[in-house]
């Protein structure tokens, strides 16, 4: 794992992590970094750049997403269910192994503090107080949910292998399908500080007006068109993780710059 200055792109620290594949990162209330890998969950102290805990008894060691809820608990999505961990104690509090839809691919909180889980078969709303499923949303175009983010008006934006959708978390109903993203494999989502929506797909990175669904452009010059992760608005940039490496997009110019240390030079040189 590497810590990068978001303003300059300079590498500040390199931290050895068990396993080669990192799927998710989050930071808890006191600043500890939690790392989800295909070999389990790892806790890192950013003050010392050292691993301070690992090998939790999760439903599966393949961690797909991480989220801190409104009470400060850590939710861990795996390919075989959910787990909740107390970051302060480092203890596994509860598991939801028989999650409808099986795999917890993506996690998001709504404005009421309830957890929404993207699964292989739609969405599941989970009560964070007791880890009980509250509602299930099925029959979405594309079926499997690969990405979720909460929009500026409290609606859930949902990415599937076939569509970009808007779901009302109060009712669980499908509000609309974004027309220009039909039959697009949506992998990653994120809003920037201007409330523009960035959508990473199998083929490219889109910028979309969330109010009318209109395209605000596509980003060229990334190491790969397959956009796996997004961090909009960090260091006045959109940081983009692709299948061939890391890049950033300027929020001022809209131009992409591959990171020299973490992008395949054979692809973009």
MOURSUL-V332139 format. One record per residue. N is the residue number from 1. RES is the residue in one letter. PHI is phi in radians with two decimals (NA if undefined). OMEGA is omega in radians with two decimals (* if undefined). BURIAL is b if it has 9 or more other ideal C-beta (glycine too) atoms within 8 Angstrom, else e. Layout:
N/RES/PHI/OMEGA/BURIAL
N/RES/PHI/OMEGA/BURIAL
This chain:
1/X/NA/-3.07/b
2/X/-2.25/3.00/b
3/X/-1.75/-3.05/b
4/X/-2.14/2.99/b
5/X/-1.21/-3.06/e
6/X/-1.21/3.13/b
7/X/-1.39/-3.02/e
8/X/-1.91/-3.05/e
9/X/1.42/-3.11/b
10/X/-1.26/3.09/e
11/X/-1.31/-3.09/e
12/X/-1.81/-3.13/e
13/X/-2.80/3.02/e
14/X/-2.12/-3.03/e
15/X/-2.13/3.11/b
16/X/-1.13/-3.12/e
17/X/-2.18/3.05/b
18/X/-1.06/-3.14/b
19/X/1.62/-3.06/b
20/X/-1.67/-3.03/e
21/X/-1.95/3.03/e
22/X/-1.79/-3.07/b
23/X/-1.81/-3.04/b
24/X/-2.69/3.07/b
25/X/-2.39/2.96/b
26/X/-2.69/-3.12/b
27/X/-2.14/-3.13/e
28/X/-1.48/-2.98/b
29/X/-1.17/-3.14/e
30/X/-1.82/3.00/e
31/X/1.73/3.11/e
32/X/-1.21/3.14/b
33/X/-1.72/3.08/b
34/X/-1.90/-3.01/b
35/X/-2.10/3.07/b
36/X/-1.72/-3.11/b
37/X/-2.16/3.05/b
38/X/-1.41/3.08/b
39/X/-2.05/3.11/e
40/X/2.09/-3.05/b
41/X/-1.90/-3.10/b
42/X/-2.27/3.04/b
43/X/-1.93/-3.09/b
44/X/-2.14/3.02/b
45/X/-1.59/-3.08/b
46/X/-1.23/3.12/b
47/X/-1.31/-3.10/e
48/X/-1.95/-3.11/e
49/X/0.99/-3.13/b
50/X/-2.23/3.02/e
51/X/-1.34/-3.09/b
52/X/-1.94/3.08/e
53/X/-2.85/3.08/e
54/X/-2.91/3.06/b
55/X/1.10/3.02/e
56/X/-1.41/-3.11/b
57/X/-1.44/-3.10/e
58/X/-1.55/3.05/b
59/X/-1.03/3.07/b
60/X/-2.71/3.11/b
61/X/-1.41/3.12/e
62/X/-1.53/-3.09/b
63/X/-1.53/-3.08/b
64/X/-1.88/3.13/b
65/X/-2.74/-3.13/b
66/X/-2.38/-3.14/b
67/X/-2.72/3.01/b
68/X/-1.71/-3.11/b
69/X/-1.51/-3.05/b
70/X/-1.18/3.09/e
71/X/-1.61/3.14/e
72/X/1.65/3.11/b
73/X/-1.41/-3.14/b
74/X/-1.70/3.04/b
75/X/-1.79/-3.07/b
76/X/-2.07/3.07/b
77/X/-1.63/3.12/b
78/X/-2.16/3.14/b
79/X/-1.35/3.09/e
80/X/-2.34/3.08/b
81/X/2.25/-3.04/b
82/X/-1.97/2.98/b
83/X/-2.43/3.05/b
84/X/-2.09/-3.06/b
85/X/-2.20/2.99/b
86/X/-1.47/-3.10/b
87/X/-1.10/-3.11/b
88/X/-1.20/-3.12/e
89/X/-1.50/-3.06/e
90/X/1.22/-3.05/e
91/X/-1.94/3.01/e
92/X/-1.30/-3.06/b
93/X/-1.61/-3.12/e
94/X/-2.82/3.07/e
95/X/-2.31/3.03/b
96/X/-2.20/-3.05/b
97/X/-1.40/-3.12/e
98/X/-1.70/3.13/e
99/X/-1.23/3.02/b
100/X/-1.00/-3.06/b
101/X/1.57/2.96/b
102/X/1.21/-2.96/b
103/X/-1.64/3.10/b
104/X/-1.56/-3.03/b
105/X/-1.27/-3.02/b
106/X/-2.59/-3.07/b
107/X/-2.26/3.05/b
108/X/-2.72/3.04/b
109/X/-1.81/2.99/b
110/X/-1.58/-3.07/b
111/X/-1.23/3.05/e
112/X/-1.64/3.11/e
113/X/1.45/3.09/e
114/X/-1.43/-3.11/b
115/X/-1.57/3.03/b
116/X/-1.95/-3.06/b
117/X/-2.09/3.02/b
118/X/-1.51/-3.05/b
119/X/-2.13/3.08/b
120/X/-1.25/-3.13/e
121/X/-2.40/3.06/b
122/X/1.62/-3.06/b
123/X/-1.94/3.01/b
124/X/-2.27/3.04/b
125/X/-1.63/-3.05/b
126/X/-2.12/3.04/b
127/X/-1.31/-3.08/b
128/X/-1.24/3.14/b
129/X/-1.30/-3.07/e
130/X/-2.33/3.13/e
131/X/1.14/3.11/b
132/X/-1.60/3.02/e
133/X/-1.10/-3.12/b
134/X/-1.82/-3.06/e
135/X/-2.72/3.08/e
136/X/-2.18/3.12/b
137/X/-2.03/-3.11/b
138/X/-2.07/3.08/e
139/X/1.30/3.11/e
140/X/-1.32/3.05/b
141/X/-1.01/-3.09/b
142/X/1.61/3.02/e
143/X/1.18/-3.09/b
144/X/-1.38/3.12/b
145/X/-1.68/-3.07/b
146/X/-1.87/-3.11/b
147/X/-2.69/3.06/b
148/X/-2.48/2.95/b
149/X/-2.57/3.12/b
150/X/-1.53/-3.13/b
151/X/-1.40/-3.08/b
152/X/-1.14/3.12/e
153/X/-1.87/3.03/e
154/X/1.49/3.09/e
155/X/-1.59/3.11/b
156/X/-1.59/3.03/b
157/X/-1.76/-2.92/b
158/X/-2.22/3.10/b
159/X/-1.88/3.09/b
160/X/-2.20/3.09/b
161/X/-1.17/-3.06/e
162/X/-2.34/-3.01/b
163/X/-2.97/2.90/b
164/X/-1.99/-2.98/b
165/X/-2.15/3.01/b
166/X/-2.09/-3.09/b
167/X/-2.13/3.07/b
168/X/-1.45/-3.11/b
169/X/-1.23/3.12/b
170/X/-1.26/-3.06/e
171/X/-2.02/-3.06/e
172/X/1.34/-3.08/b
173/X/-1.56/3.07/e
174/X/-1.35/-3.11/b
175/X/-1.41/3.13/e
176/X/-2.90/2.99/e
177/X/-1.90/-3.13/b
178/X/-1.34/-2.95/b
179/X/-1.01/-3.06/e
180/X/-1.25/-3.14/b
181/X/-1.83/3.08/b
182/X/-1.10/-3.11/b
183/X/1.08/3.03/e
184/X/-1.82/3.11/b
185/X/-1.48/-3.04/b
186/X/-1.54/-3.04/b
187/X/-1.88/-3.05/b
188/X/-2.54/-3.08/b
189/X/-2.49/3.01/b
190/X/-3.04/3.07/b
191/X/-1.70/3.04/b
192/X/-1.65/-3.05/b
193/X/-1.19/3.10/e
194/X/-1.58/3.13/e
195/X/1.27/2.98/e
196/X/-1.34/-3.12/b
197/X/-1.75/3.06/b
198/X/-1.81/-3.04/b
199/X/-2.19/3.08/b
200/X/-1.65/-3.12/b
201/X/-2.13/3.09/b
202/X/-1.16/-2.98/e
203/X/-2.05/-3.06/e
204/X/-2.92/3.06/b
205/X/-1.94/-3.13/b
206/X/-1.88/2.94/b
207/X/-2.03/-2.97/b
208/X/-2.26/2.98/b
209/X/-1.38/-3.05/b
210/X/-1.26/-3.09/b
211/X/-1.37/-3.13/e
212/X/-2.20/3.11/e
213/X/1.32/-3.10/b
214/X/-1.35/3.09/e
215/X/-1.31/3.02/b
216/X/-1.84/3.07/e
217/X/2.17/3.03/e
218/X/-2.04/-3.08/e
219/X/-1.73/3.07/b
220/X/-1.82/3.05/e
221/X/1.50/3.07/b
222/X/-1.35/3.10/b
223/X/-1.04/3.09/b
224/X/-2.65/3.07/b
225/X/-1.30/-3.13/b
226/X/-1.43/-3.02/b
227/X/-1.69/-3.02/b
228/X/-1.59/-3.09/b
229/X/-2.67/-3.10/e
230/X/-2.41/2.99/b
231/X/-2.33/-3.08/e
232/X/-1.30/2.99/b
233/X/1.37/3.11/b
234/X/-1.64/-3.10/e
235/X/1.19/-3.10/e
236/X/0.98/3.14/e
237/X/-2.43/2.86/b
238/X/-1.85/3.10/b
239/X/-1.47/-2.98/b
240/X/-2.23/3.02/b
241/X/-1.70/-3.10/b
242/X/-2.09/3.14/b
243/X/-1.18/-3.14/e
244/X/-2.10/3.05/b
245/X/2.30/-3.00/b
246/X/-1.74/3.06/b
247/X/-2.63/2.98/b
248/X/-2.30/3.10/b
249/X/-2.04/3.11/b
250/X/-1.22/3.06/b
251/X/-1.28/3.12/b
252/X/-1.52/-3.06/e
253/X/-1.78/-3.07/e
254/X/1.42/-3.11/b
255/X/-1.53/3.12/e
256/X/-1.66/3.06/b
257/X/-2.29/3.05/b
258/X/-1.12/3.09/b
259/X/-1.39/-3.03/b
260/X/-1.04/-3.10/e
261/X/-1.54/-2.99/e
262/X/-2.33/3.04/e
263/X/-2.39/-3.11/b
264/X/-1.15/-3.08/b
265/X/-1.15/3.11/e
266/X/-1.20/-3.09/e
267/X/-1.52/-2.95/b
268/X/-1.91/3.10/b
269/X/-1.31/*/e
